[in-house]
Every structure is written in C-alpha cells, then in structure tokens.
Amino acid sequence: MEGFAALLPPLLDGLWMTLRITAGAALLAVPLALAAGLARLSTHRIVSAIALVYVEIFRGTSALVQLFWFYYVLPLFGLKLPAVTVGIVVLAANAGAYGAEVVRGAILAVAPGQREAAVALNMTSAQTLRRIVLPQAFPAMLPPAGNLLIELLKNTALVSLITITDLTFRGQMLRAETLRTTEIFLLLLLLYFAVALVITAGIRLLERRFRVR
C-alpha cells in the first residue's frame, strides 16, 4: 500500500488535467450536438448539408489524426492554438458529431401525432420543438449520451500525444522513471474506471428524474 501511495500524487495531477479536458469538451459538445442534430433535420438544404458534412468528417476520421491535424498542421497556415485548447475543441467536435446523430434519432422517434397535435393548437415550429418534441426526446438521448461521455473520457488519453500532461501521460512518465509498470497501469485503470462510474451514476440519476416527470 505504501508503494501505491507514493505513485498516486503525480497520477492525481494528471487526473486533474484529464477531468479539465473531459469537462471542457463535454460542455462544448452538448450544444454542438444539439445544433448539428437539429440542423440535420432542417428543411433548408444548405443548413442540412453543412451539418451532414461536419458529422461525416468527424465521425469518419480518426480522433488521433484530427488532434495531429489541428495541433501540427494548422500552425503551417498561421493558426497556432494551445495544446489544451486543441484537445478540448477536437474531442468536443468528435463527440458532438456522434451526439448529433443521437439527437436526430431521438427527435425522429417522437410520434408524428405529437407534431400534428401541436399544429392543430396553432403552435409555431419553435414552440412545438421546445414544448412538445424536446421534452419527449431528451430522456431517449440520455443513455447513448452517457456512453458518449465515457467514450470522450477514454479519448482524452490521446491528448498525451500532443504534449498534454494528462493522466495517461503522467502514467507513462512515471513508468519510465520507476519501471513499476504493473502498479502504475493498475492505478490508471482504476482511476479511469472511477471517473466512468461517476459519469454513469450522474446519467442514471437524470434518467430517474425524467422518468418520474
């Protein structure tokens, strides 16, 4: 136990960076997914096409390649961003692309009769979306949203490759210094798992609340 205790402080420093990137990317990914999902359902072809291009590019390419492209290629065109900013933006855009399809699917799952009833009540499209569609679609979004958040957490390990000292990076540095591979990677596994459990518990709490409503 004393050996494990000596390894924890540097790993917890890395965990703090991992949590910062996860939280920042999640906060950006949620509105991005909502906007892109709604845009995919837009009757305006240009809006729908732009959303489709965004979704397909970020779903169809590797998150690692996206990180490298934003961090190493964009500076060649005169745009250099801090590594943490790149990590947050790229992971958010990646999660938002998958989340857009979750939003789109949940909205399409709402019974058409609900929209017809809203039209009969002279509601505008915006009122129908806000008062009828989204309140019913949101609970259906929660389980896959929880999966995406956990996937986002795991993808933060990739930011270590663009010089960010996250949890994985700290673990690799510590392993090189101490050669205690088994203990270090066991702690890494447990720390990632603990954060994933917190995310899962939060999503389930939201599910129960909306189920009661």
C-alpha positions as CSV (number, residue, x, y, z in Angstrom):
1,M,0.0,0.0,0.0
2,E,2.9,2.4,0.7
3,G,4.2,1.8,-2.8
4,F,0.8,2.7,-4.3
5,A,0.5,5.8,-2.1
6,A,3.9,7.1,-3.5
7,L,2.6,6.7,-7.1
8,L,-0.7,8.5,-6.5
9,P,0.3,12.2,-6.3
10,P,1.7,12.6,-9.8
11,L,-1.2,10.5,-11.2
12,L,-3.7,12.7,-9.5
13,D,-2.1,15.7,-11.1
14,G,-2.6,14.0,-14.4
15,L,-6.2,13.1,-13.5
16,W,-7.0,16.8,-12.8
17,M,-5.9,17.7,-16.4
18,T,-8.0,14.7,-17.7
19,L,-11.0,16.0,-15.9
20,R,-10.5,19.5,-17.1
21,I,-10.4,18.4,-20.7
22,T,-13.3,16.0,-20.3
23,A,-15.5,18.7,-18.7
24,G,-14.5,21.4,-21.2
25,A,-15.1,19.1,-24.2
26,A,-18.4,17.9,-22.8
27,L,-19.7,21.4,-22.2
28,L,-18.8,22.3,-25.8
29,A,-20.0,19.0,-27.3
30,V,-23.6,19.2,-25.8
31,P,-24.7,22.4,-27.6
32,L,-22.7,21.4,-30.7
33,A,-24.6,18.0,-30.9
34,L,-27.9,19.7,-30.3
35,A,-27.3,22.3,-33.0
36,A,-25.9,19.8,-35.5
37,G,-28.7,17.3,-34.8
38,L,-31.4,20.0,-35.4
39,A,-29.6,21.2,-38.4
40,R,-29.6,17.7,-39.9
41,L,-33.4,17.8,-39.7
42,S,-33.7,21.3,-41.2
43,T,-35.8,21.8,-44.3
44,H,-33.1,24.2,-45.6
45,R,-30.8,22.1,-47.7
46,I,-27.7,24.2,-47.2
47,V,-28.1,24.1,-43.4
48,S,-28.7,20.3,-43.5
49,A,-25.8,19.8,-45.9
50,I,-23.3,21.8,-43.7
51,A,-24.4,19.7,-40.7
52,L,-24.0,16.5,-42.7
53,V,-20.5,17.4,-43.8
54,Y,-19.5,18.2,-40.3
55,V,-20.9,14.9,-38.9
56,E,-19.5,12.7,-41.6
57,I,-16.0,14.2,-41.4
58,F,-15.6,13.9,-37.6
59,R,-17.3,10.5,-37.5
60,G,-15.4,9.2,-40.5
61,T,-11.9,10.2,-39.5
62,S,-9.6,9.2,-36.5
63,A,-9.7,11.4,-33.4
64,L,-5.9,11.0,-33.3
65,V,-5.5,12.3,-36.8
66,Q,-7.8,15.2,-36.0
67,L,-5.7,16.1,-33.0
68,F,-2.5,15.9,-35.0
69,W,-4.0,17.9,-37.8
70,F,-5.3,20.7,-35.6
71,Y,-2.1,20.9,-33.5
72,Y,0.7,20.3,-36.1
73,V,-0.9,21.3,-39.4
74,L,-2.9,24.4,-38.7
75,P,0.2,26.3,-37.5
76,L,1.6,25.9,-41.0
77,F,-1.4,28.1,-42.1
78,G,-0.7,30.6,-39.4
79,L,-3.2,29.4,-36.8
80,K,-1.5,28.1,-33.7
81,L,-3.6,27.1,-30.7
82,P,-2.6,26.0,-27.2
83,A,-2.5,22.2,-26.8
84,V,-5.2,22.2,-24.2
85,T,-7.5,24.2,-26.4
86,V,-6.8,21.8,-29.3
87,G,-7.6,18.8,-27.1
88,I,-10.9,20.3,-25.9
89,V,-12.1,21.5,-29.3
90,V,-11.2,18.4,-31.2
91,L,-12.6,16.0,-28.7
92,A,-15.8,18.1,-28.4
93,A,-16.2,18.2,-32.2
94,N,-15.7,14.5,-32.3
95,A,-18.2,13.8,-29.6
96,G,-20.6,16.4,-31.0
97,A,-20.7,14.6,-34.4
98,Y,-21.8,11.4,-32.8
99,G,-24.1,13.2,-30.4
100,A,-25.8,14.9,-33.4
101,E,-27.0,11.5,-34.6
102,V,-28.3,10.7,-31.1
103,V,-30.2,14.0,-31.1
104,R,-31.6,13.4,-34.6
105,G,-32.6,9.8,-33.9
106,A,-34.4,10.8,-30.6
107,I,-36.3,13.6,-32.3
108,L,-37.4,11.3,-35.1
109,A,-38.6,8.8,-32.6
110,V,-41.2,11.2,-31.2
111,A,-44.6,10.1,-32.6
112,P,-45.7,12.2,-35.6
113,G,-49.1,12.6,-34.0
114,Q,-47.5,14.8,-31.4
115,R,-46.4,17.3,-34.0
116,E,-49.8,17.2,-35.7
117,A,-51.5,18.0,-32.4
118,A,-49.2,21.0,-32.0
119,V,-50.1,22.2,-35.4
120,A,-53.8,21.9,-34.5
121,L,-53.1,24.1,-31.5
122,N,-51.5,26.7,-33.8
123,M,-48.1,26.3,-32.3
124,T,-45.1,27.5,-34.2
125,S,-42.3,25.2,-35.2
126,A,-40.1,26.6,-32.4
127,Q,-42.9,26.2,-29.8
128,T,-43.5,22.6,-31.0
129,L,-39.8,21.8,-30.7
130,R,-39.4,23.4,-27.3
131,R,-42.7,22.3,-25.6
132,I,-43.6,19.0,-27.3
133,V,-40.7,17.4,-29.1
134,L,-37.6,18.0,-27.0
135,P,-39.2,17.2,-23.6
136,Q,-40.1,13.8,-25.0
137,A,-36.8,13.2,-27.0
138,F,-34.5,14.2,-24.2
139,P,-35.0,11.1,-22.0
140,A,-34.3,8.9,-25.0
141,M,-31.0,10.8,-25.6
142,L,-29.6,10.2,-22.1
143,P,-28.4,6.5,-22.3
144,P,-26.4,7.0,-25.5
145,A,-25.2,10.4,-24.2
146,G,-23.8,8.6,-21.2
147,N,-21.9,6.2,-23.5
148,L,-20.6,9.1,-25.5
149,L,-19.3,10.9,-22.3
150,I,-17.5,7.8,-21.2
151,E,-16.0,7.4,-24.7
152,L,-15.0,11.1,-24.5
153,L,-13.3,10.4,-21.2
154,K,-11.3,7.5,-22.7
155,N,-10.4,9.6,-25.8
156,T,-8.7,12.1,-23.5
157,A,-5.8,9.6,-23.4
158,L,-5.0,10.7,-27.0
159,V,-4.1,14.2,-25.9
160,S,-0.9,12.9,-24.4
161,L,0.4,12.7,-27.9
162,I,0.2,16.4,-28.4
163,T,2.3,17.1,-25.2
164,I,-0.5,17.5,-22.7
165,T,0.3,16.0,-19.3
166,D,-2.9,14.2,-18.7
167,L,-3.4,11.0,-16.7
168,T,-2.0,8.7,-19.4
169,F,1.0,11.0,-20.0
170,R,1.8,11.1,-16.3
171,G,1.5,7.3,-16.1
172,Q,3.9,6.9,-19.0
173,M,6.4,9.3,-17.4
174,L,6.1,7.6,-14.0
175,R,6.6,4.2,-15.6
176,A,9.8,5.4,-17.4
177,E,11.1,6.7,-14.0
178,T,10.2,3.8,-11.8
179,L,9.8,0.8,-14.1
180,R,6.8,-0.2,-12.0
181,T,4.6,-1.0,-14.9
182,T,2.0,-3.2,-13.3
183,E,1.2,-1.0,-10.3
184,I,1.1,2.2,-12.4
185,F,-1.2,0.8,-15.1
186,L,-3.4,-0.8,-12.4
187,L,-3.8,2.6,-10.9
188,L,-4.5,4.2,-14.3
189,L,-7.2,1.6,-14.9
190,L,-8.8,2.2,-11.5
191,L,-8.8,6.0,-11.9
192,Y,-10.4,5.9,-15.3
193,F,-12.9,3.4,-14.1
194,A,-13.8,5.5,-11.1
195,V,-14.5,8.6,-13.2
196,A,-16.6,6.5,-15.6
197,L,-18.7,5.2,-12.7
198,V,-19.3,8.8,-11.6
199,I,-20.5,9.7,-15.1
200,T,-22.7,6.6,-15.3
201,A,-24.2,7.4,-11.9
202,G,-25.0,11.0,-13.0
203,I,-26.7,9.9,-16.2
204,R,-28.8,7.3,-14.3
205,L,-29.8,10.0,-11.8
206,L,-31.0,12.2,-14.7
207,E,-32.9,9.2,-16.2
208,R,-34.7,8.5,-12.9
209,R,-35.7,12.2,-12.6
210,F,-37.1,12.4,-16.1
211,R,-38.8,9.0,-15.7
212,V,-40.6,10.4,-12.6
213,R,-41.7,13.5,-14.5
